[in-house]
Amino acid sequence: MAEQNSPARVADDGRVPTVIADDLHIVYRVHGGGGRGTATAALRRIVRREPSSRVREVHAVRGVSFVAYHGEAIGLIGTNGSGKSTLLRAIAGLLPAERGRVFTHGQPSLLGVNAALMNDLTGERNVILGGLAMGMTREQVRQRYQGIVEFSGINDKGDFISLPMRTYSSGMAARLRFAIAVAKDHEVLMIDEALATGDKKFQRRSEARIRELRSEAGTVFLVSHNNKSIRDTCDRVLWLEKGELIMDGPTEQVLKAYEEETGK
Ligand SMILES: Nc1ncnc2c1ncn2[C@@H]1O[C@H](COP(=O)(O)OP(=O)(O)OP(=O)(O)O)[C@@H](O)[C@H]1O
């Protein structure tokens, strides 16, 4: 679990650390895994009703160490399955460390494209409940309500905010989630692929808001396969491959190496 305490008050150079990962290892245990993966083997197991008692381990993050500071926007890159989302979930305290530790300053907020909103409730109710769930007061929600709706652009083409969320397209729902999450000033905000959703105009608005959050002295982590989004928003990049941190440095330097290696 992420330990919610102040990692160190101030570093030697005056910067304030917000997240410290120290030789972090995350292992998933998958029950029922194992056996040969062929169709006949699977069919045989089903016909014989054989329970698959094996537990398979997936070592998703391997010995990752870094220190993140206030005011930084850090991009996380790496090919599919390299451990980016797992690392974010571990920083958010949603996954236990197998070995090593994570220290965070304040409660990190993880904004994934799957963040839960209630489908049967209207956008309006979701803005209010989402704001309260993030720890805003009723008064703060009231003051920021209009800003959230405008940022999301939900009402640009009609009064959609008063309709249930289930009537929204996936892009509209993702935009509303993003707008609710960034309405609050976060100590540590982690965004998993959120910028991939929405149209160009919304992406530009999101990127501008990320820059604002940074200037409000928080730390932003952004997982994305879109190198342009990373270039436009981040000043530092962590490159993960097979769960290992293989490069940590200024955005341009790391992206150049990544693009040369992967051709992406
Ligand atoms: N809930 C889970 N149970 C078991 N294994 C998992 C689970 N979630 C992820 N994994 C495994 O952990 C490894 C890292 O996955 P993760 O989702 O962190 O990668 P990622 O870099 O975010 O990938 P992508 O770019 O495709 O989103 C992969 O091998 C994946 O199969």
The ligand as a Gaussian input file, in Angstrom:
#p B3LYP/6-31G(d) Opt

LIG

0 1
 N       -5.520000      -7.657000     -12.946000
 C       -4.470000      -8.284000     -13.473000
 N       -4.237000      -9.576000     -13.185000
 C       -3.170000     -10.222000     -13.687000
 N       -2.266000      -9.668000     -14.507000
 C       -2.442000      -8.378000     -14.830000
 C       -3.548000      -7.613000     -14.336000
 N       -3.462000      -6.356000     -14.833000
 C       -2.349000      -6.332000     -15.597000
 N       -1.734000      -7.548000     -15.594000
 C       -0.488000      -7.892000     -16.278000
 O        0.536000      -7.039000     -15.796000
 C        1.390000      -6.628000     -16.848000
 C        1.408000      -5.101000     -16.929000
 O        0.118000      -4.658000     -17.292000
 P       -0.271000      -3.098000     -17.293000
 O       -1.727000      -3.012000     -17.550000
 O        0.274000      -2.454000     -16.078000
 O        0.554000      -2.594000     -18.567000
 P        0.458000      -1.226000     -19.368000
 O        1.865000      -0.802000     -19.625000
 O       -0.410000      -0.266000     -18.664000
 O       -0.205000      -1.724000     -20.731000
 P       -1.068000      -0.950000     -21.866000
 O       -0.159000       0.042000     -22.513000
 O       -1.434000      -2.056000     -22.791000
 O       -2.258000      -0.334000     -21.198000
 C        0.867000      -7.307000     -18.109000
 O        1.634000      -8.474000     -18.302000
 C       -0.563000      -7.665000     -17.775000
 O       -0.959000      -8.851000     -18.430000

